[in-house]
Amino acid sequence: MLEISFRRKGSVAILDLSGNVDIDSSNLIEKVGWCLENGYEDILCIFEEVNLVDYAGLSVLAIGYKNVINHKGRIKFLGVQVHIKKIFCLVALDRVFEMYDDEEFAL
């Protein structure tokens, strides 16, 4: 199961993710929705502790991304591991998702 902890830096919601982004990760969609409802239009997802993103997980990420865009917000990913970046490249999501390696730069 994907564990999510929330923190904020200024007006940016930071979601520290840990575990696998898979079919059991609907809590990510819920947490993104909670952030948007509470006025956080800029969301930074920390992927350093994410081990796996599978096909269903890609759908979870796409739904979260679409929700943010529909609210005129921005979502960025930080610390995406190489093997996960390769998956994003295979399905051309590397052209959609903003990925960074430095938190200060991402903010």
C-alpha positions, 0 to 999 in steps of 0.5 A: 500500500502507498503511504503518503505524508503531507507537509507544506512549504509556503503555498506548495503541498508536498506529498512524500510517497512511500511504497508502490503506486499500483491498483491499491493507490487510490489514496493518492487521488484522494490526497491530491483532491484534498490538497486542491479542496484546501487551496493547494494548487501547486503539489510536489510529489516526492518519489524517492521512496517509491519502489514500483509504478505499474500499469494501474499506478500510471492510471492513478497518476494520470487521474491525479494529474488531470484533477490538478490541471482541471483546477488550474494547478501544477503537479511536479514529481521529485526524485523519480528513480531511473527505472520508474523514469523509463516506464514514464518514457515508454508510455510518453508520460515523461513529456507530460509529467514535470520531473526534478531532482532538486527540491528547491528547483522544483519549488 
